[in-house]
Amino acid sequence: MYLSPPDVGRLEETYLVRALRSGWVAPLGPEVDAFEREVAERVGVAHAVAVSSGTAALHLALLALGAGPGQVVVVPTLTFVATANAVVYTGAEPVFVDCDPATGNIDVALLADLLHRLRVAGQRVAAVVPVDMFGACADYDEILPICAAARVPVLADAAESLGSTYRGRQAGSFGRIAALSFNGNKIITTSGGGMIVSDDAGLIAHSRYLATQARQPVPHYEHLDVGYNYRLSNLLAALGRAQLSRLDEMLARRRELRERYAKLFAAVPGVRLLGDPEEGGPGGGPDVDGLSAGVRIAPDTAGARGSNCWLTTIVVDPEQAGWRAGELGAHLAADDIETRPVWKPMHLQPIFSQSRAVLTGAAQRLFEEGLTLPSGSALDETQTARVFHAIEQFLAQR
């Protein structure tokens, strides 16, 4: 039983066969054009360009913003490696920021000071890339004014958050530009694929140009820039259109699963769901690379957010609970039920161990104490009952 398996069926088969029979099998085609329009409409932006992966979307969006050698890009340390890798692809340097312990999203309290110190040091910041962790939108009401004051564009990494909302706006509609992912484990899938979305026609046009090998509009093949083979297949776009038409029902199923997890763990000492309101007070952390650090417990803003509940994650305080998150993970694995720790922070990854970072310790604690649970909309009632029985069995033994 997988964490978030693809949720596909007869409708997807119908769309895919129709695309095959149309003759548009190679990249580009009417399904791609329609998928771009429909995603842009759902997100609430004017433009979109479909690409081969969420990582490609991040890469092209950064290039469209002008990221390159000699510049830095601010990235949360708690994220999947693709966010940081895309920065490196451009030749820019990622600078990592710790997370809000309540949500896992970028700690906004650290951001303004970091941008100020980078500016004083004479470094050009090409972008700030907030990540909507596990589907919960970052605090854009705080992030956007800070970045605007520093004259730094925001690229929203909404790879995990399609269908989520923040203060009535759809995930992917924040910042100058945003990136979505349609990987096999995401809310909707095109097998592999992604999308760049923005109200800025120029950024989208440049992204589209680079995604098609930077080919000039002449009869022969003419290239003035290095381009990429990043466009989405017409067949996969057809799959995506079928998935998008079912998005709301898939969101409802994931939210139902999260509510059931919340009820199950409500009476378990030392266990909380990541993203739920948490009581807490001020703390402190080390000052890394001369950049000040502090910790903040976010206020209860849950009413402002509508998470897609992509992955439900529990955070376990072993002293209160009497057990560790990894022990529950091992128990479920023995029953062939997949779980996964929270992302290992980028500053702890060997490849980024020498990178600059502003740390409070929050991301490392979530990595050590967090566990993502089966959350896919494809899980039927029999499978769900099996998961919950296994968890209840584990808790009874403790």
N, C-alpha and C positions, 0 to 999 in steps of 0.2 A: 504494500500500500504506500503510494508516493505522497510527498508533501503537497504538491500542487500539480496534478497531472492535467494534460489537455482535456478540455470538455468539448468533444466534437461528436457529431451524429449525422442523421440523415440530411438535415438542412445543408451542412457543410459539403456533404457529398454532392448534393444537387447543384450547388454553386460551382463546385470544382469541375464537375462533368460538363456543365454549360460552358465554362471557360475553355476546357479542352476542345470541345466541339466547335468553338468559335474560330479556332486556328491561331489565336493569340497565345502562343505557348512561351515565347521568349520574354525577357524583361520588357517592361512597358506594355501599354495596351489599355483598352477601355476599362478594365477592372481596376487597374492602378489609378486611373484618373478619377473614377467614381469613389474608390476607397479614400483617396486624398480629400475629396470634397466632403464625404460623410464624416470622416474623422475631424476635419476642421470645424464642421458644423457642430459636432458633439462637444468638442472642446470649447468652442466659442471664440475661435480666431478666424482670421481672414484667409490664411494660406497654410498649405501643408505640402511636404514632399516625402514620398514613401521610399525607404531605403532598406538595405539588406539586413540590418540589425540595429538594436538600440545603441550599441557601441559606435557603429558608423554614424548614427544620428548625432551622438555627442561629438565625435571627431569633426564632422562637417560643420556643426553649429559653432564650435570653437574657432575653426578656420574662418567662418563667416564673420565672426566677431574680431578677427585679426590676431588671434593668439599665435605666438611663434617664439623663436629663440630670443633669449634675453628678457623674457617676460615671465610673470608668475600667474598662476590661477589658484584661487582659494577653493579648497575641496574639503568636505567633511571627512574625518578619519574613519568614521563608521559608515562604510558603504561597500558595495561590490567593487572589485578591482577595476572594472571597466571604466568607472568614472575617472580614476586616476590615470589609467592607461591612455585614455583619449587625450589627456593633457600632454602626456609624454610624446604621443604621435606628432603633435604640432611642434615639438621642440621647446615648448614652455616647461616651466618647473611647477609641480604641484606643491602647495603649502597647506598643511593639514590643520583642521580645527576640530576640537573635541565636541561632544554632543551634549544635548540636554538629557539628563538621566531619566526624566519622566517619559520622553517621547522617542529618544534615539536620533532626533533631527539635530541639525547644526545648532550649537549653542550661540544664540544671537548676542548674548552678553559679551562674548569674546570678539565679535566681528568688527565692531567700529574701531576698537583699539588696535586690532591687527592691521586693518587697512591704513590707519594713521601711521603706524610704525613702518609699514612697507613704503608708504609715500615719503616719509621723512628719510628713509634709507635710499631713496632715489630709484625705487623699483617700480616698473610699470605693471599694474595689475590688469590683465586682459579680461578677466571675468571672475565672478563668484558663482559657484555651482552648488546650490542647495540640492539635497536629495530628499525626496518624499519617502521617508523610511517605511518600508513594509506597507505602503499605500496611504499613510497619514501625511497630509501636506505640511510642509515647513511653515514657519511663522512669517509669511510674506508681508504682513502688515508692518512688521519690524524690519525685515531684511531689505525690502525695496527702498525705504527712505534712507537707510544707512548707506546703501550702495549708490543711490542717486546723489547723496551729499558728497560721496567720494568720487563721483563720476566714473563708476565702474559698472559695466553691464551685468545683468543677471541671466545666466543660462540655467533654467530649471530642469533638473534631472527628474523627470516624471516617469521614469521607466517602470516604476512599480505602482503608479497611482491613477491610471486611467479610470474614470468614473468617480473618483473622489472629489470632494468639494471643500473649499475654504471660504467662509463668509459669503456663500452663495455663488462663488465662481468655480468653474471646473478646473481641476488639476490640468496643467499644461498651458493654461492661459496667463501664467505669471511670468514676469521678466521680459527681456527683449526677444527671447527665443526659448524653446523648450524641446526636450527629446523624450519620445515614448519608445517602449519596447513591446514587441509581440513575440517574444521568445516562447518556447513550448510550455513554460511554467507560469506565464503571466496570466492576468485576468482574461484577456483574449489572446489568441495566438494565430500567427500565420506560419507556424512551424519555426521559422526564423524570420525576423523582420523588425523594422522600426519606423519611426516617423519623426520628422522635424516639423514643428508647428510654430507659427508666429503671425503677428499682425504686420510685420515689417516685410513688405514685398521684396525689397532689395536683398535682405538676408536670405530669404527663401530662394530667390532667383540665383544667387551666388551658390547656395548649397546644391541646388538642382544642377547647375553647370558643372560643379566639381564632381558630383555623383555620377555623371555620364562621361567620365574621362576628359573633362574640360574640353570637349570638342567644339570648335568654332562653327558657326552657322554658314558653312560653305559646302559646295558639292563634294569636295574631296576631304580627306581627313587632315585637319589643321589644328595644331595644339600650341597655345602660348603659355599654358600653365600645366603643372603636374595635376592630373586628375585621378579619379578612383572609380572602380567598377562597383558602385554601391547601390544601384537601383534595384527596386523590388520586382520580382517576377509577377507577371500578370496572373498566373495560376495561384500564387500565394496571396495576392491581393483579393482574389475571389473568395478564398478561404477566410480572409480577414473580414470581408463584407458580411459574410454569413455570421461570423462570430460577433461582429459589432451589433447586428440586429438582435442578438440575444443578450447583450451586455447587462441590461437591467435585471433579467432573471438570474444571471450568474452572480451579480452583486448581491442580490437578495439571499441567495444560498450561502455565500461566504459570510454575510452578516449574521445569518441564523446560526452558523457554526460558532462564530465568535461569541454570540450571546450564550450559547450552551456551555462553552468553555468558561465564560465569566461566572455562570451559575455554579459550575462544578468546583471552581477554585475559590469561590467567595468565602467559604468557611475554612480554607486551608491557611494556617498561619504562615507568614513569610512569603506568600506568593501573590504577585500582581500581574495583570496584563499590561504589556508595554503600550503606552499611549493613553492609558487611563489616568485620571487625576491621582496625584500622589502627594501625601503630606511630606513636608521636608523643611529643612532650614539651610542657612548658608554654610558653606564649607570652603575648602581651599585646595589648591593643587600646585604642582611645581611650575616654575617659570622656565619655559624651554626656548633656547636660542634667543634669549633676551626679550621674549615677547610675553607680556603679562598674562596671567591666567587667574581665573576664579570660577567658582561653580555657582549655578543658579538652578533652583527648582522652579520650573515654569508654573505660572498660575493656571487655574483650571479654565482652559479654553476649549474644552471638549465640545461645548455647544456650538462653537464656530466651525467645527470640522465635520465632514461626513466622509469617513474613511471607507475605501472599497474593501477593507479587511482582507487584503491580498494574502498575507500570512499572519495568523494569530500567534503572538509570541508571549510566553510567560517569563517573568524574571523571578528568580528564587533566591531569597536570603537564607543561606544554609544554616545560620545560627538559629533563626526563628523556625524554619521549616523542619530542621533535623535531617535534611537530605539535600543533595545537590542536583542541579538541572541535568547534568550528565548522567546521573544514576537513573532518572526517569527515561532519558533518551536510550540508555542501554537496555532497560526493561522493555521498552516498546520495540527496539530493534530485534530483540529475541523473538518477537511475534511478527517479524517482517513488516513493521510499521515504521516508515521513515520519519525522522525528525532531523533537525539541524541546529547547531549553535548559531547565535547571532553572528553577523559578519565579523571576522577577525579584523581589527582596525588596521588601516593602511600603515600607520607608523610602526606597527609590529610585524609587518610583512618584510621578509629579508630584502626584497628589491627596493623598498622605500625606507629602510631603516636609517638611512643617512639624511632623509628629507627633513626640512624644517616643519615644526608642528607646535601648536599651542594646545597644551594638554591639561586636563583636570583629573584624569583617571576614570571619567565616567564611561567612556567607550570600552575601555579594558574591562571594567566591572560588568558591563552588559554582555560582553563576549564571554566572560567567565561564568556569569549567572543566568544567561538567557537561553531559551530553547524555543524554536519555532515548531509548531504542531501542524498535523495534517489539516489543510484549510481549503482544499480544492472544491470547486462547485460540482465536479464530476463524482464526488463521493456519494454513494447511495446510502440509504438508511441502514442496510446491513453492515456496510463498511464503517459507517459512523458509529454504530452501536459497538462494533468490535474495538474501535479506538477508545471509546469512553469506558468500556468494560476493562480494558487493559490499564487505563489510567487509574480507575477506581480500585482495581486489584493492587496496583503499586501503592496507592495511598493507604489502603487498609493494612498493608504489611508494615507501614511506617508508624 
